[in-house]
Every structure is written in C-alpha cells, then in structure tokens.
Amino acid sequence: MKTVSLTIDGKKVTAGEGENLLWVALGNDIYIPNLCALRDKSEPAAACRLCFVEIEGKEQPVTACTETVTEGMVVNTRGEKALRLARSAFELIMASHPVDCARCTANGSCELQKIARHLKVRLKTKRFKKLLRELPVDDSNPLFIYDPNKCVLCGRCVWVCRERLGVGMLGFAHRGFQRLVATFGDEPFGNFRCHECGECVTVCPSGALVFKEGKEAKVKLTKIRRRNGK
C-alpha cells in the first residue's frame, strides 16, 4: 500500500493511501466524535452524523467515516461549519436521551460525556424539546441489563451480534421515533439463547447495555475476560 502524507489540525501525519480518515485521525490521537463507527466494519454506517470535518477544496463539511485519505489532504476537525453540524446532531440525540449520569453504570466511561466535553455542549440540552420514550428496562438476561431509553441507535451491538459473531439475536424494530434495538418479536433478552459473550455490551457507547453486578454475572464476566485474554 502506498503511503501518503496529510495534515489534520495542523499536524503532519502519514497513512496508507485509501485508509479511512476517521481511523487515521483517531490513530494519531486526534479525536473526532463518533458513535456508530467500528474499525472492522467494511462499510461505515454514517448514522450518527457526529464526525463532520472540513477538508480543503470541499465546499461543505463531510463525515470523516466516509472519507479516505489522499496525498496532500488538509483536514480541519475544529472548523465552525463542521462543529455546528456535529453539535446539532448531538443535541438531537440528547433530546430523547435520559440524563441521570450519577445513577448510570456507564458514568465516567460513557461516550456521550466525552462528546459533550469535546463539542462544549451540555448533556441536558434546551435547544430542542425533550421527548423521552419511558420504555421498560429488560434485566432478563443473566449477564447484562438492557435499557432501551439510553440507546442511541448506533447499531454497534446489532452489527457485532450479526456480522462478527454470526448469532443474529439483535436487530432494529419499528420505525421513526419508535425505532429501537430488540430481539425477534420484541421478546425479553432472557428468552433467547445467545453466546453470553458480552460483545454487545462491550461496544455499547451509551450505557444502554451494561453488565450486571451480581455474583453470577461477575463469574460469567470473569470467564469472558479470561477467554478474550483480558
């Protein structure tokens, strides 16, 4: 693969020609907000609309996850147009997301908190009307808890379950504001046999999927981590 040189936020970097811009930036410690990206996906989902950047020569901001690097590319991740689009997308996500960080298991490791700090946007946005779904929490699985109210519909868990693991227990159900991640027939998670690998929980960025803290769950989680060499 041919090596190319490019500039991101004034920093000179090198990468393989045709590599994904988002991963090149992240690999060089240049943070670009994202929720739906997974490195081993062959095609980007481009669903969260948070990774906007400005590229010299392009009139409008573009999503970093859909761009490939080229020789001499000049990228600005902090351009005002790009930030305005990313902030709007983030505030729309948070308009239907319950914010109760103090009582959330993901507090401190939540990607939403990191994005809010980076974009300098409050988690409790007042720009858009708050619309909460108030769906029941599913704790039927022995290993993890699923709170659909905290789901940002990034699709990471769906892709991992279907494509990486070949299990296919998870999928998207319904349309519009009612859209959510669910099992077939919208049955409780505990009604289905899965690998209990914890991969769906590991890739969740928002605290919608979290490991249980009981003794049985901890034993299973320890086995998973040993199996994965962690």
SETI-80807 format. One record per residue (C-alpha): x, y, z; residue in one letter; residue number from 1. Coordinates in pm, 1 decimal, padded with zeros to 6 digits. Example, Ala and Ser with C-alpha at 12.3 -4.5 7.8 and 13.67 -1.06 7.14 Angstrom:
BEGIN
@x->01230.0, y->-00450.0, z->00780.0, resn->A, resi->1;
@x->01367.0, y->-00106.0, z->00714.0, resn->S, resi->2;
% end
This chain:
BEGIN
@x->00000.0, y->00000.0, z->00000.0, resn->M, resi->1;
@x->00127.7, y->00341.4, z->-00099.1, resn->K, resi->2;
@x->00199.1, y->00580.6, z->00189.5, resn->T, resi->3;
@x->00057.9, y->00933.1, z->00170.7, resn->V, resi->4;
@x->00113.7, y->01245.2, z->00378.2, resn->S, resi->5;
@x->-00168.7, y->01465.5, z->00500.6, resn->L, resi->6;
@x->-00235.4, y->01734.9, z->00757.6, resn->T, resi->7;
@x->-00500.6, y->01711.2, z->01027.7, resn->I, resi->8;
@x->-00549.5, y->02014.7, z->01252.0, resn->D, resi->9;
@x->-00203.4, y->02136.6, z->01156.2, resn->G, resi->10;
@x->-00041.7, y->01802.8, z->01242.5, resn->K, resi->11;
@x->00151.7, y->01623.1, z->00968.2, resn->K, resi->12;
@x->00065.7, y->01252.7, z->00957.7, resn->V, resi->13;
@x->00122.4, y->00959.3, z->00724.7, resn->T, resi->14;
@x->-00114.3, y->00677.9, z->00636.3, resn->A, resi->15;
@x->-00180.8, y->00417.5, z->00373.5, resn->G, resi->16;
@x->-00348.4, y->00562.3, z->00064.8, resn->E, resi->17;
@x->-00720.9, y->00491.3, z->00080.7, resn->G, resi->18;
@x->-00733.1, y->00440.4, z->00457.0, resn->E, resi->19;
@x->-01038.3, y->00568.8, z->00641.0, resn->N, resi->20;
@x->-00993.9, y->00928.6, z->00757.8, resn->L, resi->21;
@x->-01169.5, y->00876.7, z->01090.2, resn->L, resi->22;
@x->-00940.0, y->00592.0, z->01192.6, resn->W, resi->23;
@x->-00630.3, y->00773.6, z->01070.2, resn->V, resi->24;
@x->-00721.3, y->01072.6, z->01288.3, resn->A, resi->25;
@x->-00803.4, y->00860.8, z->01592.9, resn->L, resi->26;
@x->-00485.8, y->00659.4, z->01541.6, resn->G, resi->27;
@x->-00286.6, y->00982.3, z->01562.7, resn->N, resi->28;
@x->-00454.9, y->01096.1, z->01886.9, resn->D, resi->29;
@x->-00682.8, y->01344.0, z->01709.0, resn->I, resi->30;
@x->-01029.3, y->01292.2, z->01848.9, resn->Y, resi->31;
@x->-01333.3, y->01315.8, z->01622.7, resn->I, resi->32;
@x->-01671.7, y->01249.6, z->01788.0, resn->P, resi->33;
@x->-01840.7, y->00929.7, z->01673.0, resn->N, resi->34;
@x->-02092.9, y->00675.8, z->01797.0, resn->L, resi->35;
@x->-02161.0, y->00428.9, z->01516.8, resn->C, resi->36;
@x->-01807.1, y->00357.8, z->01394.3, resn->A, resi->37;
@x->-01642.2, y->00016.3, z->01435.1, resn->L, resi->38;
@x->-01296.7, y->-00041.2, z->01294.0, resn->R, resi->39;
@x->-01363.7, y->-00386.0, z->01146.2, resn->D, resi->40;
@x->-01679.3, y->-00289.4, z->00956.2, resn->K, resi->41;
@x->-01619.8, y->-00299.6, z->00581.4, resn->S, resi->42;
@x->-01858.8, y->-00010.1, z->00517.7, resn->E, resi->43;
@x->-01926.9, y->00282.5, z->00754.2, resn->P, resi->44;
@x->-02279.3, y->00319.7, z->00889.0, resn->A, resi->45;
@x->-02253.9, y->00701.4, z->00881.4, resn->A, resi->46;
@x->-02562.9, y->00707.1, z->01101.0, resn->A, resi->47;
@x->-02473.7, y->00926.5, z->01398.0, resn->C, resi->48;
@x->-02365.6, y->01231.0, z->01189.7, resn->R, resi->49;
@x->-02117.0, y->01341.0, z->01455.9, resn->L, resi->50;
@x->-01784.3, y->01305.6, z->01275.2, resn->C, resi->51;
@x->-01809.8, y->01608.6, z->01047.3, resn->F, resi->52;
@x->-01480.2, y->01764.4, z->00937.5, resn->V, resi->53;
@x->-01377.5, y->02028.6, z->00687.4, resn->E, resi->54;
@x->-01144.3, y->01931.9, z->00402.9, resn->I, resi->55;
@x->-00955.5, y->02188.1, z->00197.4, resn->E, resi->56;
@x->-01107.1, y->02203.2, z->-00150.0, resn->G, resi->57;
@x->-01452.5, y->02083.2, z->-00045.7, resn->K, resi->58;
@x->-01725.4, y->02343.8, z->-00009.6, resn->E, resi->59;
@x->-01918.1, y->02169.7, z->00268.1, resn->Q, resi->60;
@x->-01818.6, y->01961.3, z->00571.6, resn->P, resi->61;
@x->-01811.2, y->01585.2, z->00522.7, resn->V, resi->62;
@x->-01828.2, y->01287.4, z->00757.5, resn->T, resi->63;
@x->-01481.0, y->01155.3, z->00837.1, resn->A, resi->64;
@x->-01603.1, y->00795.1, z->00846.5, resn->C, resi->65;
@x->-01693.5, y->00807.7, z->00475.2, resn->T, resi->66;
@x->-01372.0, y->00975.2, z->00355.0, resn->E, resi->67;
@x->-01047.9, y->00809.3, z->00253.3, resn->T, resi->68;
@x->-00712.0, y->00981.6, z->00283.3, resn->V, resi->69;
@x->-00520.7, y->01111.9, z->-00017.1, resn->T, resi->70;
@x->-00181.9, y->01272.3, z->-00071.4, resn->E, resi->71;
@x->-00171.2, y->01632.8, z->00049.3, resn->G, resi->72;
@x->-00515.6, y->01627.5, z->00210.4, resn->M, resi->73;
@x->-00567.4, y->01910.4, z->00460.8, resn->V, resi->74;
@x->-00829.6, y->01839.9, z->00727.0, resn->V, resi->75;
@x->-00975.0, y->02067.4, z->00993.0, resn->N, resi->76;
@x->-01174.5, y->01885.5, z->01260.5, resn->T, resi->77;
@x->-01246.4, y->02208.5, z->01450.3, resn->R, resi->78;
@x->-01395.4, y->02419.8, z->01171.1, resn->G, resi->79;
@x->-01702.0, y->02619.4, z->01270.6, resn->E, resi->80;
@x->-01926.3, y->02470.2, z->01000.0, resn->K, resi->81;
@x->-01832.3, y->02115.0, z->01096.3, resn->A, resi->82;
@x->-01875.9, y->02181.4, z->01467.7, resn->L, resi->83;
@x->-02215.5, y->02342.3, z->01411.2, resn->R, resi->84;
@x->-02339.7, y->02031.6, z->01229.0, resn->L, resi->85;
@x->-02194.0, y->01796.4, z->01490.9, resn->A, resi->86;
@x->-02344.0, y->01996.2, z->01777.0, resn->R, resi->87;
@x->-02688.0, y->01995.1, z->01617.1, resn->S, resi->88;
@x->-02671.5, y->01617.0, z->01563.8, resn->A, resi->89;
@x->-02558.7, y->01562.5, z->01921.8, resn->F, resi->90;
@x->-02829.7, y->01783.8, z->02069.0, resn->E, resi->91;
@x->-03092.5, y->01595.2, z->01868.4, resn->L, resi->92;
@x->-02963.6, y->01266.8, z->02012.1, resn->I, resi->93;
@x->-02971.2, y->01405.8, z->02365.3, resn->M, resi->94;
@x->-03325.1, y->01541.4, z->02319.2, resn->A, resi->95;
@x->-03453.9, y->01183.9, z->02354.4, resn->S, resi->96;
@x->-03189.9, y->01058.1, z->02596.9, resn->H, resi->97;
@x->-03248.2, y->01049.0, z->02975.2, resn->P, resi->98;
@x->-02965.4, y->01228.8, z->03153.6, resn->V, resi->99;
@x->-02908.0, y->01085.2, z->03500.3, resn->D, resi->100;
@x->-02532.9, y->01030.0, z->03498.6, resn->C, resi->101;
@x->-02494.1, y->00999.3, z->03875.2, resn->A, resi->102;
@x->-02705.5, y->00682.1, z->03878.2, resn->R, resi->103;
@x->-02588.2, y->00539.9, z->03546.2, resn->C, resi->104;
@x->-02349.4, y->00244.1, z->03545.9, resn->T, resi->105;
@x->-02169.1, y->00391.2, z->03244.7, resn->A, resi->106;
@x->-02089.0, y->00718.2, z->03424.3, resn->N, resi->107;
@x->-01725.6, y->00809.7, z->03360.7, resn->G, resi->108;
@x->-01687.6, y->00577.6, z->03061.2, resn->S, resi->109;
@x->-01984.3, y->00699.3, z->02856.4, resn->C, resi->110;
@x->-01901.6, y->00820.1, z->02506.6, resn->E, resi->111;
@x->-02179.2, y->01078.9, z->02529.5, resn->L, resi->112;
@x->-01999.5, y->01253.2, z->02815.3, resn->Q, resi->113;
@x->-01676.7, y->01258.6, z->02614.6, resn->K, resi->114;
@x->-01852.0, y->01400.4, z->02308.1, resn->I, resi->115;
@x->-02027.4, y->01669.5, z->02513.3, resn->A, resi->116;
@x->-01693.9, y->01784.5, z->02657.9, resn->R, resi->117;
@x->-01531.0, y->01789.7, z->02315.5, resn->H, resi->118;
@x->-01812.8, y->01983.2, z->02148.5, resn->L, resi->119;
@x->-01865.0, y->02205.6, z->02454.8, resn->K, resi->120;
@x->-02234.5, y->02118.1, z->02462.5, resn->V, resi->121;
@x->-02444.8, y->02044.5, z->02770.1, resn->R, resi->122;
@x->-02584.1, y->01694.4, z->02808.4, resn->L, resi->123;
@x->-02916.4, y->01846.5, z->02912.7, resn->K, resi->124;
@x->-02981.6, y->02048.3, z->02600.8, resn->T, resi->125;
@x->-03253.1, y->02312.2, z->02597.9, resn->K, resi->126;
@x->-03238.2, y->02380.3, z->02225.8, resn->R, resi->127;
@x->-03484.4, y->02103.8, z->02135.1, resn->F, resi->128;
@x->-03796.5, y->01981.2, z->02310.5, resn->K, resi->129;
@x->-03729.3, y->01682.1, z->02535.7, resn->K, resi->130;
@x->-03904.1, y->01366.1, z->02415.2, resn->L, resi->131;
@x->-03845.5, y->01061.4, z->02635.2, resn->L, resi->132;
@x->-03986.8, y->00719.2, z->02549.5, resn->R, resi->133;
@x->-04002.7, y->00574.3, z->02902.9, resn->E, resi->134;
@x->-03971.2, y->00213.4, z->02785.9, resn->L, resi->135;
@x->-03935.1, y->-00077.6, z->03032.3, resn->P, resi->136;
@x->-03583.4, y->-00188.5, z->03125.6, resn->V, resi->137;
@x->-03503.0, y->-00551.1, z->03037.1, resn->D, resi->138;
@x->-03296.7, y->-00733.4, z->03301.9, resn->D, resi->139;
@x->-03399.7, y->-01085.3, z->03198.5, resn->S, resi->140;
@x->-03056.0, y->-01182.8, z->03067.9, resn->N, resi->141;
@x->-02830.9, y->-01330.2, z->03341.1, resn->P, resi->142;
@x->-02527.3, y->-01133.1, z->03224.5, resn->L, resi->143;
@x->-02644.2, y->-00784.3, z->03130.4, resn->F, resi->144;
@x->-02921.0, y->-00524.7, z->03151.4, resn->I, resi->145;
@x->-03073.5, y->-00351.8, z->02850.3, resn->Y, resi->146;
@x->-03221.5, y->-00004.5, z->02891.3, resn->D, resi->147;
@x->-03371.0, y->00098.6, z->02554.5, resn->P, resi->148;
@x->-03423.1, y->00452.6, z->02681.9, resn->N, resi->149;
@x->-03045.0, y->00505.5, z->02678.1, resn->K, resi->150;
@x->-02994.3, y->00352.4, z->02334.4, resn->C, resi->151;
@x->-02865.1, y->00597.4, z->02070.2, resn->V, resi->152;
@x->-02939.6, y->00360.1, z->01778.3, resn->L, resi->153;
@x->-02574.9, y->00349.1, z->01675.5, resn->C, resi->154;
@x->-02613.8, y->-00012.0, z->01559.0, resn->G, resi->155;
@x->-02285.8, y->-00133.4, z->01705.7, resn->R, resi->156;
@x->-02442.7, y->-00416.8, z->01905.3, resn->C, resi->157;
@x->-02657.7, y->-00524.6, z->01610.1, resn->V, resi->158;
@x->-02358.8, y->-00542.3, z->01375.5, resn->W, resi->159;
@x->-02138.1, y->-00726.8, z->01625.9, resn->V, resi->160;
@x->-02407.5, y->-00982.6, z->01704.7, resn->C, resi->161;
@x->-02492.8, y->-01044.2, z->01339.6, resn->R, resi->162;
@x->-02173.8, y->-00993.5, z->01143.4, resn->E, resi->163;
@x->-01882.3, y->-01053.6, z->01378.4, resn->R, resi->164;
@x->-02038.0, y->-01335.0, z->01582.3, resn->L, resi->165;
@x->-02297.6, y->-01472.2, z->01340.1, resn->G, resi->166;
@x->-02559.2, y->-01502.0, z->01615.2, resn->V, resi->167;
@x->-02818.9, y->-01256.1, z->01490.1, resn->G, resi->168;
@x->-03013.2, y->-01220.6, z->01814.1, resn->M, resi->169;
@x->-03037.2, y->-00842.4, z->01782.5, resn->L, resi->170;
@x->-03190.2, y->-00619.8, z->01518.6, resn->G, resi->171;
@x->-03375.2, y->-00293.9, z->01468.0, resn->F, resi->172;
@x->-03751.9, y->-00290.2, z->01517.3, resn->A, resi->173;
@x->-04025.4, y->-00035.7, z->01435.4, resn->H, resi->174;
@x->-03987.8, y->00298.0, z->01260.5, resn->R, resi->175;
@x->-03940.9, y->00665.5, z->01335.0, resn->G, resi->176;
@x->-03945.5, y->00769.7, z->01699.0, resn->F, resi->177;
@x->-04048.9, y->00414.9, z->01799.6, resn->Q, resi->178;
@x->-03736.6, y->00258.0, z->01645.9, resn->R, resi->179;
@x->-03527.1, y->00053.5, z->01887.4, resn->L, resi->180;
@x->-03286.5, y->-00236.0, z->01916.5, resn->V, resi->181;
@x->-03476.7, y->-00551.8, z->02000.5, resn->A, resi->182;
@x->-03483.6, y->-00928.6, z->01971.9, resn->T, resi->183;
@x->-03707.6, y->-01112.8, z->01725.6, resn->F, resi->184;
@x->-04069.7, y->-01046.9, z->01815.5, resn->G, resi->185;
@x->-03958.8, y->-00792.2, z->02075.1, resn->D, resi->186;
@x->-03923.1, y->-01071.6, z->02329.3, resn->E, resi->187;
@x->-03719.2, y->-01022.9, z->02650.0, resn->P, resi->188;
@x->-03346.8, y->-01085.9, z->02604.9, resn->F, resi->189;
@x->-03361.2, y->-01369.9, z->02855.1, resn->G, resi->190;
@x->-03596.6, y->-01568.2, z->02628.8, resn->N, resi->191;
@x->-03319.1, y->-01622.4, z->02374.7, resn->F, resi->192;
@x->-03005.2, y->-01829.6, z->02397.5, resn->R, resi->193;
@x->-02700.5, y->-01629.7, z->02295.6, resn->C, resi->194;
@x->-02327.5, y->-01688.0, z->02334.7, resn->H, resi->195;
@x->-02325.7, y->-01475.3, z->02651.0, resn->E, resi->196;
@x->-02000.3, y->-01333.5, z->02519.9, resn->C, resi->197;
@x->-02065.1, y->-00979.0, z->02634.8, resn->G, resi->198;
@x->-01953.9, y->-00833.9, z->02299.7, resn->E, resi->199;
@x->-02274.0, y->-00631.8, z->02258.4, resn->C, resi->200;
@x->-02220.1, y->-00474.2, z->02599.0, resn->V, resi->201;
@x->-01853.6, y->-00400.8, z->02530.8, resn->T, resi->202;
@x->-01926.7, y->-00199.9, z->02214.3, resn->V, resi->203;
@x->-02223.0, y->-00003.4, z->02355.8, resn->C, resi->204;
@x->-02121.1, y->00364.3, z->02385.2, resn->P, resi->205;
@x->-02407.9, y->00495.3, z->02594.1, resn->S, resi->206;
@x->-02493.6, y->00269.7, z->02887.8, resn->G, resi->207;
@x->-02792.1, y->00109.4, z->02716.3, resn->A, resi->208;
@x->-02623.0, y->-00228.5, z->02763.1, resn->L, resi->209;
@x->-02435.7, y->-00277.8, z->03091.0, resn->V, resi->210;
@x->-02308.6, y->-00581.8, z->03277.8, resn->F, resi->211;
@x->-02493.2, y->-00686.3, z->03589.9, resn->K, resi->212;
@x->-02313.7, y->-00657.4, z->03921.9, resn->E, resi->213;
@x->-02448.0, y->-00972.9, z->04089.4, resn->G, resi->214;
@x->-02226.6, y->-01268.4, z->04181.7, resn->K, resi->215;
@x->-02343.8, y->-01492.8, z->03895.8, resn->E, resi->216;
@x->-02292.2, y->-01219.7, z->03637.6, resn->A, resi->217;
@x->-01945.9, y->-01137.5, z->03771.4, resn->K, resi->218;
@x->-01841.3, y->-01503.1, z->03747.3, resn->V, resi->219;
@x->-01956.1, y->-01516.5, z->03384.9, resn->K, resi->220;
@x->-01788.9, y->-01185.6, z->03307.3, resn->L, resi->221;
@x->-01460.4, y->-01311.9, z->03455.2, resn->T, resi->222;
@x->-01479.3, y->-01619.2, z->03229.7, resn->K, resi->223;
@x->-01545.3, y->-01399.0, z->02927.1, resn->I, resi->224;
@x->-01245.7, y->-01178.5, z->03001.8, resn->R, resi->225;
@x->-01019.6, y->-01477.3, z->03052.1, resn->R, resi->226;
@x->-01141.5, y->-01627.9, z->02726.1, resn->R, resi->227;
@x->-01068.9, y->-01299.9, z->02549.2, resn->N, resi->228;
@x->-00730.1, y->-01264.3, z->02714.4, resn->G, resi->229;
@x->-00826.8, y->-00952.8, z->02916.6, resn->K, resi->230;
% end
